[in-house]
Amino acid sequence: MRKLIREFIDSEEFQLTLLKDRVNIVNYQSLLQIDSKEMILKSEFSKIMIRGENLVLNKLLDDEVLITGDIHFIEVKDE
């Protein structure tokens, strides 16, 4: 059990969680574009494009971001 908890806490794997009117992204590398209609982030192996209306960066930590708003489209492209 301790091993599973440790792996969860120390995870360095990219994660994208889509919730109602928000998307949480963990272990991204950089923010490439930020505006109210489109946000683009880069992870180790891909680019993540989020399009919508009234997009807002609500939480920003070293490796985690929460984007809220009316999300219309999410695309993940391998690089």
N, C-alpha and C positions, 0 to 999 in steps of 0.2 A: 504494500500500500504506500509506504514512504517513497518508494522508487517512482510510482506513478505520479504522486504529488510533485516530486522534485522535477520530473520530466515536464510536467505541465507548467510549472513556475519558470523553469530555465529554457523553455522552448524558444528556439531561434527561427522557427519555421514561419513563413509568411501565412497570415490568416486574414480572411475577409469574412465578416459576418454581416449579413443584411437583415435589418430589423425594420419595423414599420417607421417610415419617414427618417431613417438614419442608416448609416453604414459605419461599422467599426473596422479599422484596419490596424493590424499588429505586425510589427517587424518589417516595416517599409524602410527604404533607404533615403529617399528624398522627395520633396514636393516640387514638382516641375511647373505647375500652373495652379493658381488659386483665384477664382472669381465666382460670382453668384450663379453662373450658369454652367460652368465646367471646372472640374478639378482633375489634375493628372498627377499621379504619384508613380514612383519607380520602386520596384522591389529588386531583389537580387537577379531574378531571371525574367522579369516582365514589367510592362507598363500597365497601370490601371487608370482608365478614363471613366469619370463619373459625370453624367450630364443630368441637368434638371433645372429647377427654378428655386430661387432663394436659398442656394446652398451656403452653409455656414460651417466654418471650422470651429467646433465647440470645445474640443479637448485635444491638446497637443502635448504629448510627452516625447521623450527621446525616440521611441520606436512605436508609438501608438497614436492614432488620430480618430476622432469621431466626427463624421460629417452629417449634418442634419439638413433637412429641406424636402422639397418635393422631388424625389429621385425618379427620373424617367428611364435611365439607361446606364448600365455598367458594362464595361468591356475590359477584358484582361488579355493583353497581347504578349506572347512570348517574344523575347529578344534574342 
